[in-house]
């Protein structure tokens, strides 16, 4: 996967709009000069506002990407990732913007009885074996995962 650190990218932003409905990150649709499609900037909350189980959650998400190859066509690609806090004082990812309609804008048009099927189909993907790399999984009992080990269903 090719990505670069933002401070070396020399990008020029022509517009940025915060996207609502984020439950953890601040999320923005960003139009970058010289790029046809906008990108998505996801910024983790400040460490002081995170629960213990949420610390470095974005880093954990990023670390799982290689184990999700079976559903990669359904996911945004990571364009850049930075944990240095030099450009933005928090962890952040830049990802491609997926085509389509955001789920909160359209999910309500489907009968509520069908909603569990949407999450169930991707949750049963073949990519079920991944390492645990974050602090939370190393400390919380009952997860069955420890740092550096793998757990497969």
C-alpha positions in Angstrom: 0.0 0.0 0.0 1.5 3.3 -1.0 1.0 6.3 1.2 3.0 9.3 2.3 3.2 11.5 5.2 1.3 14.7 4.8 4.1 17.1 5.6 6.0 15.8 2.6 3.1 15.8 0.2 2.9 19.5 -0.3 -0.8 19.4 -0.9 -3.0 22.4 -1.5 -6.5 22.2 -0.1 -9.2 24.0 -2.0 -12.1 23.1 0.3 -12.9 21.1 3.4 -16.3 20.2 4.8 -16.9 18.4 8.1 -19.0 15.3 7.7 -21.4 14.6 10.5 -22.4 11.3 11.9 -18.9 10.4 13.1 -19.0 8.7 16.5 -15.3 8.7 17.2 -13.3 10.8 14.7 -13.7 14.2 13.3 -14.2 13.5 9.6 -13.8 15.9 6.7 -14.3 15.7 2.9 -11.3 17.5 1.5 -10.9 18.7 -2.1 -7.2 18.8 -2.9 -5.9 20.8 -5.9 -4.7 18.5 -8.7 -6.8 15.5 -7.6 -10.1 14.7 -9.4 -11.8 13.1 -6.4 -12.0 14.5 -2.9 -10.4 12.5 0.0 -11.5 11.9 3.5 -9.5 13.2 6.4 -10.2 11.4 9.7 -8.8 12.9 12.8 -8.8 10.9 16.1 -9.9 12.7 19.2 -7.3 14.2 21.6 -5.9 11.5 23.9 -7.4 13.3 27.0 -10.9 12.7 25.5 -10.5 9.0 24.8 -11.5 6.2 27.0 -8.8 3.7 27.9 -10.3 1.2 25.4 -10.1 3.9 22.6 -6.5 4.8 22.9 -4.7 4.4 19.6 -7.9 3.0 18.1 -7.1 4.6 14.7 -3.7 2.9 14.8 -5.3 -0.4 15.5 -7.7 0.1 12.6 -4.8 0.9 10.3 -2.9 -2.2 11.4 -5.9 -4.5 10.5 -5.9 -3.4 6.8 -3.7 -6.2 5.5 -6.1 -8.8 7.0 -9.1 -7.3 5.3 -8.0 -8.0 1.7 -11.1 -10.1 1.0 -13.2 -7.0 1.4 -10.7 -4.4 0.2 -12.8 -3.4 -2.9 -15.5 -2.3 -0.5 -13.2 -0.2 1.7 -11.5 3.2 1.2 -7.8 3.1 0.5 -5.4 4.8 2.8 -3.6 7.6 1.1 -1.7 8.9 4.1 -1.3 8.1 7.8 0.5 10.1 10.5 0.9 9.4 14.2 3.8 11.9 14.7 1.4 14.8 15.7 3.7 17.2 13.9 1.1 18.5 11.3 -2.0 17.9 13.3 -1.7 17.4 17.1 -3.6 14.1 16.9 -3.4 10.8 14.9 -5.0 11.0 11.5 -5.7 9.1 8.3 -6.4 10.4 4.8 -8.5 7.9 2.7 -10.1 7.8 -0.7 -13.8 8.8 -0.8 -16.1 5.9 -1.7 -18.8 6.4 -4.3 -22.4 6.1 -3.2 -24.7 7.5 -0.5 -23.6 7.6 3.2 -25.5 5.0 5.1 -27.2 7.5 7.5 -28.7 9.2 4.5 -30.2 6.1 2.9 -30.4 3.3 5.4 -33.8 4.5 6.7 -35.3 3.8 3.3 -34.9 0.1 3.8 -37.3 -1.8 6.2 -35.7 -1.9 9.7 -36.0 -5.7 9.7 -33.3 -5.9 7.0 -30.7 -3.8 8.9 -29.1 -6.7 10.8 -28.4 -8.3 7.4 -26.2 -5.4 6.3 -23.7 -5.7 9.1 -23.9 -9.5 9.3 -22.8 -10.0 5.7 -19.5 -8.1 6.1 -18.9 -9.4 9.7 -18.8 -13.0 8.3 -16.0 -12.2 5.9 -13.1 -14.6 5.5 -10.7 -12.1 7.1 -11.2 -13.2 10.7 -7.7 -13.7 11.9 -5.7 -10.6 12.8 -3.2 -9.6 15.4 -4.0 -7.4 18.3 -1.7 -4.4 18.5 -3.3 -1.9 20.8 -3.2 -1.3 24.5 -6.8 -2.1 25.2 -6.7 -5.7 23.9 -3.5 -6.3 25.8 -5.2 -5.3 29.1 -8.9 -6.2 28.9 -9.7 -9.7 30.1 -12.0 -11.9 28.1 -11.0 -10.7 24.7 -8.8 -13.8 24.1 -6.2 -11.7 22.4 -2.8 -10.4 23.6 -0.2 -8.2 22.1 1.7 -10.0 19.3 -0.6 -13.1 19.3 -3.4 -14.0 16.9 -6.8 -15.2 17.6 -8.8 -16.9 14.8 -12.4 -18.0 14.8 
